[in-house]
Amino acid sequence: MSSRIEIEITSEIDDKQYTWRALGAREPKGTIKKSLFPAETKIGDDFRVEADFLIDGIEILRVLPKRDERKEQETIEILGSGNENYGVTTQLVKKKRNKKGTRNRKNQDQNTQKRSKSQQSKKDTVKKPRQSRSPQRGKRLKAKRSHRNSVIDSLPDLHKPLAREVLSRGIPNLRKTLSTMKLPEGFDVEILRYAEKINKQLKTAEWQDRADAVLMNAKDVDLRDFRSVVAAGGQWARSDELSIIQSQLETSLRERIDFEHQQWLSEIRKAIEEGKSVRALNLTSHPPKPGTPLPENLMDSLVDLANNSLDSDTASHRWSVVVQAVAFSPIRLKVVPKGIPERISDELVDTIKKLSDRIPNISGIFTDSLKQSTE
């Protein structure tokens, strides 16, 4: 395989040959035919050649033309028009005094005062405390979509996009979409009629998916989800098969509520025995059966515990916590404190003021303190 090297002519042997060596080096070296070089070649000239490196020496095949000398890039010099007037000018001008400055400052001061008054009024507004949310009883419901998907799969391919549209956006949005489309007269009415039919099938299938999930986890599912599925069964459980599922749900719900109710009573009883008045009061405000009264023995024990927790030896902060728990418990009208704290804090007065309509027996003891706070 040939390669390219640069050589230098070192001497002339005869009319037919030159001697050469690698440019700037002693080796390699050899002889070359004169016929390969231009006629004006002389000793000391250098050339680029193509040569074969063989076992017995180097054979020069041809002489390559010399590289052209590198020329600098041509540039264009911009002289300009000679006009020294620039397009943009700057000029400093003295700032004029605003005659309305004093009036603007007055308006700003008035706005600041109004904002501060409104913020202060918001702070002074008495906010009634809300009852704490009922504790979660069980795991949240996670239903599969097997029945719903089977309904969609049973539809013709042309109707499946309509079913997905109804699922994702609902009938009202579908009605708006159809109103913007240019359809033949009466065509939108037929589409809506068919969409409502599909929607009913999908809603029934979704309820069945939720019902199956509840029956599989009747002991662990959250009671709120359990009740919602049973309540929705009156609307969607229309067939004989679904009516059987609905009856099973109702039976399971009654058993579950009875179990939760007994557990709720045992937790209240345990809290009373341990002297945890706030926990016992909070438990009574969230029964599994809404509106279920406490047994008389538990109610009497809880009233005694609450009365003993509200005495003169109890600190004001503890008083506030117990009062809030009493205000949302079923014994709120039966609690009569055994004393008042020696030092009545502002926090306690504010708490009783907010809850005065729910705890008249307690607020009546602090009448003087409440009057002073309003003044």
N, C-alpha and C positions, 0 to 999 in steps of 0.2 A: 504494500500500500504506500503510495507516494505521500510526501509531506513537503511543506514549504519551509525554506530556511533562507537566511541572508548570508551572502558570501562576498569576499573581497578578492580581486585579481592581484596576485602577488608577483607573477613573472610570466615571461613569454618563452616557451620551449622552442617552438619553430613556427612555420607559417600556418600550422593547423591547430596548435594547442596552446592553452594557457594553464598555469598552475593557480590554484585557489585555496583559500582557507575560510573557515567560519568568521564572520565579521566580529572583530574585537577579540579573537581567541586563536590559539595555536592549533587546536583540533576542533572538528575534523578538517582534513585537507585532501587535495587530490588534483586531478587534471580534468580539463573540459575543452570541448571543441570550440574553435574560434567562430565557426559558422553559426553558432547559437547567439552570438553577441552582435551588437551594431558595429558598423565599420569604424566609427570614431572611438571605440573602446581603447582605454589606455591603462597602464599599471596604476593600481590604487583605487580604481573605480569599484563601487559596490553595487550588487544587484540582488533582487529577490528571485529565487529559482525554485523549481519543483524537482525533487530528487527522490530516488528510490534507495532505501537503505538495504543493501544486500549483504550476504555472508562474506563475500570477497571484496567488498568496498561499497562506495557510494557512487551511483550513476545519476548524473544530471540529465534530466529529461528535457526541460525547456526553461528559458529565461522569461520571467514575468515582467510586464511593464512596470515602470516606477510609479509610486504613489504620487498623486498630485499634491503640491504643497497646500496646507490648510490656509484658507483665506478667512479673514475676519468677516463677520456678518455686516451687511450693509445696514446703516441706520439712517433715519430721516431726522433732520434737525428742524425743530419748529421755531421759527423766528418771531411769529406773532404779527399782529397788525400795526403795532406801534401805538395803539390807543391806550392811554393809561387811566381812563375813566372806568372805574369798576362798577359792577351791577348792584352791589350791596354796600350800603353805607351805614355807619353807626353814629349816633349823636346823643350825648348825655343831656338830659333835661331835668331841671329841678322839679322835685315832687311838690305838687300843689296841695295845699291844706284843704281837707274835706270839711265843708261847712256843716255837714250833717253828722259829723263824727260824734258830737256830744249826744245827739238824739239816738244814734245807733247804740252807743254805750249804755244809755238808759234802757233801751229795749232789751239789750242783752242781759242787763242786771235783773230786769223784771222777769224775763224768761227763766233765768237761773233760780230766782226766788220761787216761781211757780213750780218748777221741777222739784225743788227741795221740799216744798209743801206737799206735793202729791206723793213723793216717796215717803215722807213722814206719815202721811195719812194711811198709806198702804201698810206701814209697819204697825201703826196703832190699830188697824182693823183686826177685830177678834175673829180668828178662824176656829171653827168648831172641829175638834178632832174626829176622825173617822174611825169606825170600827175596823179592826184588823180583819184581813181576809180569812176565810175558812181554810183550815189546813188541808193540804192535799191528801186524800185517802186512796192510795194505790198508784199504779203506773198509768201514765196517759195512754190513750187508745191509739194503736197504730194498725190500721186496717189495710188489707191487701186490696187489689183491684181486679180480682179474677172475674167476678160477675160483670163488672162494668166493661172489661175488655171483651168478654164473650158477646156482650150486646153489640159492641162496635164491629166485632169480627163477623157477626151474623148479617150485617147490613151489606147491600151491594156496594161495590167499589166506588160507584158514582156518588153514593150518599154518605160515605165515611167522612169526607172533609166537612160536611154540614154538621155531623155529630160532634166532631172535634171542635168546631166553631161554637156550638152550643155549650159544650163543656167548659171551654176556656173563657168565653165572653158572656154567655147567657142570652136569653130571648130578647130582652130590651135592646141590647147592643146590636143584635142581629136585625131587629126591626129598623134601627137607625141606618144600618148599612144598606139594607134593601131600599130604603127611601132615597138614597143617593144614587142608586143604580137605575139605568134606563131599561126597564123590563116591560114586556107586554102587559096590557091591562088585566088585572086579576091574578097575574102570575105570582106577585109577592104574597098575596093572601094564601095561595096554595102552599107556598114554601113555608110560611109561618105555621100553617096548620100542621104540616108534616113535621116541622121542627119541634113543635110542642108535643107531638106524639113521641118523638125520639127522646125529648127531654124527660118525659114521664118515665119512660123505660130506663133511662140512665139513672135517674134519681132513685128509682126502686132498686136497681142493681147496686148502687152505692150504699143504700141502707142495708141491703142483704150482706154486703161485704163487712160493714161495721157490726152487724148483728152476729155474724160468724166469729169475728174477732172477739167480741164480748163473751160469747158462750165458751170460747176456748180459754179465756182468762177471767172467768167470772169472779174468782177469789182475789185477783190482783189488780184488776183494772180500776181506774179512778171512779169514784161514785158519781162525779159530775158527768163524766162521759157515759157511764152506765145509764143514768137517768135520761140523758139526752137521746140515747138510742131508743129507749123504751117509749119516750114521749113521741118521737118521730114515727114509731111503728103504727100509730093510729092513722097516719096519713098514707103510708106506703105499703103496709102489710095488708093487701087486699085479697090476694089469692089464698087458697086453702093451705098451700105449702108455707106461705109466709105467715099466715095466722098461727100455725103450729109453732113457728119460731118465735112469734111475738108472745105466745103464752109461756113458752120456756123462759124467755127473758124476764117476764114479770115474776115468775116463780123464783128464779135465781136472784132477782133484785130484792125481793122480800127476805129471802134467806140471808143475803149479804148485809142488808140494813140491820136485821136483828143481831147478827154477829158483831157488826160495828157498834151497835148501841150498847151491847153488853160490855164490849171492850172499853167504850167511852166511859161508862159508869165505873168500871174498875179503875181506870186512870184517875178519875176525879176522887174516888175513895182513897186511893193511894196517896194522892197529893194532899188531901186533908189530914191523913194520918201522919204524914211527914211534916206538916205545918207549912206547906208551900201555898200560901193564900193566893198569890198572883197567878200561879199556874192553874190552880183549881178554878179560879174565877174565869180565866181565859178559856178553859176547856168548856165551861158551862155555856159560854156564848156561841159555841159552834157544835150543836148536836147533830148527829147523823140524820136523825128524823127532825126536820124543821118544826118548831112549835111543840116539841115533846117536853112536858114538865119534868122537873127533877123529883125523885122520890122524896117524901117528907123527911125521912131520917137524914138523907144527904143534905137537904136544904137547911135543916136546923143546924147541922154540924158546920156547914159552910158559913151561915150567918154568924155563928159564934166565933169562927176563925177570923172572919172579916172584922167583926167588932173589936176583937182583941188586937188585931193588927193596926187599928186606928185608935191609938191612945196617946197620952202625953209623953211617954218615953220614946215614941217613934219619931225619927227625924223627918223634917219637912219634905225632903226629896223622896223618901220612902212613902210618905203620905200621898204624894202626887201619883206615884206609880200605882198604889193600891186603889186610889180613888178612880183612876182611869179604868182599871179592871172592873171595879164595882159598877161603873156607869153603864157597861154593856152586858152585864150579867143578869140573869132572871131574878136575882135577889136584891136588886138595886133599891127597891122601895122598903126593904126590911132592915137594911143596915143602919145602925145607930152607933156612932163612935163612942168609945168609953172615955175619951178625952181629946184635947187638942194639943198640938205640939207647943212647947214653951216658946220657940222662936218660929214665927210664921213667915216664911220666905215669899218673895214676889212670885216665884214659880208656882207655889202652892195656891196662892190667891188667883193667879191667872187660870190655873187648871180648874179650880172650883167654879170660877166665873163662866168658863166655856161650857161646863157640864151641869150648870145649876138646874136646868129644866129636867134633867134625868135623875138627879140625886137631891131631891128637896130636903130630905132629913139632914143631909150633910151640909148643904149650902145654908140652911137656916142657922147653923151654929156659927158660921162665919159672916153673919150679916154686917157687923160693924167693919170688918176688914174689907168686905166688898164695897161698902159705901166709901171708905177712905180711898180705895183704888180708883173709883170713878171720879172722885173729887180731884 
